[in-house]
């Protein structure tokens, strides 16, 4: 019973962290990639 309760609690904590961290991380990565693509496009004279 204790093992099951700890497992469930751990899962809940991991899910909560993931829902907080992953969207922020994804936004950071997407913004950086967009900036890189814009700079590449400007460097090629396509902007």
C-alpha positions in Angstrom: 0.0 0.0 0.0 2.8 2.4 0.9 4.6 1.7 -2.3 1.5 2.3 -4.3 0.8 5.6 -2.5 4.4 6.8 -3.1 4.2 5.8 -6.7 1.0 7.8 -7.2 2.4 10.8 -5.4 5.6 10.7 -7.4 3.6 10.5 -10.6 1.5 13.5 -9.6 4.6 15.6 -8.8 6.3 14.7 -12.0 3.2 15.5 -14.0 2.9 18.9 -12.3 6.5 19.8 -13.0 6.2 18.7 -16.6 3.1 20.8 -17.2 5.0 23.8 -15.7 8.4 23.3 -17.4 7.7 21.8 -20.8 5.5 24.7 -22.2 8.1 27.3 -21.1 10.9 25.3 -22.5 9.1 24.7 -25.8 8.4 28.5 -26.1 12.0 29.3 -25.5 13.2 26.8 -28.1 10.6 28.0 -30.7 11.5 31.6 -30.2 15.2 30.9 -30.6 14.6 28.9 -33.7 12.4 31.7 -35.2 15.0 34.3 -34.5 17.6 32.0 -36.2 15.4 31.6 -39.2 14.7 35.3 -39.5 18.4 36.1 -39.3 19.2 33.5 -41.9 16.5 34.8 -44.2 17.8 38.4 -43.7 21.4 37.3 -44.4 20.2 35.8 -47.7 18.4 39.0 -48.6 15.0 37.4 -48.6 13.4 39.5 -45.9 
